[in-house]
Amino acid sequence: MADSPRVAMIDYGSGNLRSVEKALQHAGAEVFRADSPGALANCAAVVLPGVGSFGDCARSLEERGLTEPLRAWLATDRPYLGICLGYQILFETSEESPEARGLAHWRGRVLKFPERPRLKVPHMGWNSLELRAHEPMFAGLPDLAFVYFVHSYYPQPDDTDLITAACTHGVPFAAACRRGNVRGVQFHPEKSQATGLRMLENFVDELRGATN
């Protein structure tokens, strides 16, 4: 139905997906879990939540036959939202798992926060975003929106024009990126209360508009 866009939530066998699923449903999407290549047919968007390590995610996607279908999906600029590790996996490599290759949709690498006195790693808790004007998913949010993070690594895109929100935890980093219909966020919208829900509602509304 156009009023409830079908969203494939990638299940690669790591972590509890229920909180993301519930948040997307609350935002108005029809959500189903996808753990095989054929599951990507007949959906309006793909959402890849992420917990675990970069290498585990890359291996699990490959074992389930999802790596190449996801790369094809991204290459045709179909709607995709990566959350946390689902954002990092869009890049080429990560210091967390140097042997693993990501989806490599965007050039860049994922770095670990530096070891510094009084800098807590992982970066866990609420922090503010510096929003960029060209991301419709952030429509209606305050200039310094607060969202919830849990991560020890962050992407460093080669092309800084991808960055739609920045944040600082010891160092400034790309908290969100987008090009075309492909976007990723390092924070957890599903844990960010009203601010995160507004983002997901904006995302679903954009899908709804595309299918009408």
C-alpha positions in Angstrom: 0.0 0.0 0.0 1.2 3.5 -0.8 0.2 4.7 2.7 2.4 2.0 4.3 5.7 1.6 2.3 7.2 -1.9 2.5 10.6 -1.7 4.1 13.0 -4.7 4.1 15.0 -4.7 7.3 18.1 -6.7 6.8 18.6 -9.5 9.3 22.1 -10.8 9.2 21.8 -12.8 12.4 23.3 -10.3 14.9 21.4 -8.6 17.6 17.9 -7.6 18.5 16.1 -5.9 15.6 12.8 -5.4 17.4 13.4 -1.8 18.5 14.2 -0.6 15.0 11.3 -2.6 13.6 8.8 -1.1 16.1 10.1 2.4 15.5 9.6 2.1 11.7 6.2 0.6 12.2 5.3 3.5 14.4 6.5 5.8 11.7 4.1 4.2 9.3 6.1 1.6 7.4 5.2 -2.0 6.8 8.3 -3.8 7.9 9.5 -7.3 7.1 12.8 -9.0 7.9 15.0 -9.9 5.0 17.7 -12.6 5.4 18.0 -13.8 1.8 18.6 -12.1 -1.6 15.0 -12.8 -2.8 13.6 -10.9 0.1 14.7 -7.6 -1.5 12.1 -7.8 -4.2 8.9 -5.7 -4.0 10.0 -3.3 -1.3 10.3 0.4 -1.3 13.4 0.7 0.9 16.1 -1.3 2.6 17.1 -0.6 6.3 20.2 -2.1 7.7 20.5 -1.8 11.5 23.9 -2.8 12.9 25.3 -4.3 16.0 28.5 -6.3 16.3 31.7 -5.8 14.5 32.4 -4.5 10.9 34.0 -7.8 10.0 31.2 -10.0 11.4 28.6 -7.9 9.5 30.6 -8.2 6.2 31.0 -12.0 6.6 27.4 -12.5 7.6 26.1 -10.6 4.6 28.3 -12.6 2.3 27.3 -15.9 3.8 23.6 -15.1 3.3 24.2 -14.1 -0.3 23.2 -10.5 0.5 26.4 -8.6 -0.4 26.0 -8.4 -4.2 22.3 -7.8 -4.1 22.8 -4.9 -1.6 25.6 -3.5 -3.8 23.3 -3.7 -6.8 20.5 -2.0 -4.8 22.8 0.8 -3.8 24.3 1.2 -7.3 20.8 1.9 -8.7 20.2 4.6 -6.0 17.3 2.9 -4.4 16.2 4.0 -0.9 18.5 2.7 1.8 19.0 3.7 5.5 22.0 2.3 7.4 22.0 2.7 11.2 25.2 2.6 13.2 27.1 -0.4 11.7 24.7 -0.4 8.8 26.1 3.1 8.1 29.7 2.1 8.5 29.4 -0.9 6.2 28.6 1.5 3.3 32.3 2.4 3.3 35.4 0.4 2.1 37.3 -0.6 5.2 37.4 -0.3 9.0 40.2 -0.2 11.5 38.0 -2.6 13.6 38.4 -5.4 11.0 41.2 -4.5 8.6 40.8 -7.8 6.7 37.1 -7.2 5.8 35.7 -5.2 2.9 32.5 -3.2 3.3 29.9 -2.6 0.6 32.2 0.1 -0.7 29.4 2.2 -2.0 31.2 5.3 -0.7 34.9 5.9 -0.7 36.4 6.2 2.8 37.2 4.3 5.9 36.0 3.7 9.4 38.3 4.9 12.2 38.5 4.3 15.9 38.2 7.1 18.3 41.6 8.2 19.5 42.9 7.2 22.9 43.0 10.4 25.0 42.8 11.2 28.7 39.2 11.7 29.8 37.8 10.7 26.4 35.4 7.8 27.0 35.3 5.1 24.4 32.8 3.8 23.4 31.0 7.1 22.8 27.8 6.2 24.6 24.9 8.5 25.4 23.3 11.7 24.1 25.1 14.2 22.0 24.1 17.1 19.7 24.2 17.2 15.9 25.2 20.0 13.7 22.6 19.6 10.9 23.1 20.4 7.3 20.2 21.9 5.3 20.2 19.3 2.5 18.8 16.3 4.4 15.0 16.0 4.3 15.1 13.4 7.0 16.0 16.2 9.5 13.1 18.4 8.5 11.4 20.0 11.5 14.3 19.3 14.0 16.0 22.0 16.1 19.4 23.2 14.9 21.2 21.3 17.8 19.1 18.1 17.9 20.2 15.6 20.5 20.4 11.9 19.6 21.7 8.7 21.2 25.0 7.1 20.3 26.7 3.8 21.1 29.9 3.3 19.1 33.7 3.1 19.2 34.3 3.8 15.5 33.1 6.4 13.0 33.2 6.8 9.2 35.6 9.3 7.5 34.3 9.8 4.0 36.7 10.9 1.3 34.0 13.2 -0.1 32.9 15.6 2.7 30.0 16.7 0.6 28.3 13.5 1.7 28.0 14.7 5.3 24.6 15.7 6.4 25.2 16.0 10.1 28.4 16.4 12.2 29.1 15.6 15.8 32.1 15.9 18.1 33.4 13.4 20.6 37.0 14.2 21.1 37.3 14.7 17.4 34.6 15.9 14.9 33.1 13.1 12.9 30.5 12.5 10.2 27.4 11.6 12.2 25.3 11.1 9.0 25.8 11.0 5.3 23.6 11.0 2.2 23.9 10.9 -1.5 20.8 10.5 -3.6 18.5 8.0 -1.9 21.3 6.3 0.1 21.8 7.6 3.6 23.4 6.4 6.8 23.4 7.6 10.5 25.9 6.7 13.2 23.4 7.3 16.0 20.3 5.3 16.9 17.1 7.0 15.8 15.1 4.2 17.5 16.7 5.1 20.8 16.5 8.9 20.3 12.9 9.4 21.5 10.9 12.1 19.8 13.8 13.4 17.7 14.6 10.0 16.3 11.0 9.1 15.6 10.6 12.4 13.7 13.5 11.4 11.5 12.0 8.0 10.8 8.6 9.6 10.1 10.3 11.9 7.6 12.1 8.9 6.0 8.8 7.0 5.7 7.0 10.1 4.4 9.6 10.4 1.7 9.1 6.8 0.7 5.3 7.4 0.7 5.7 10.3 -1.6 7.9 8.3 -4.0 5.3 5.6 -4.3 2.3 7.9 -4.9 
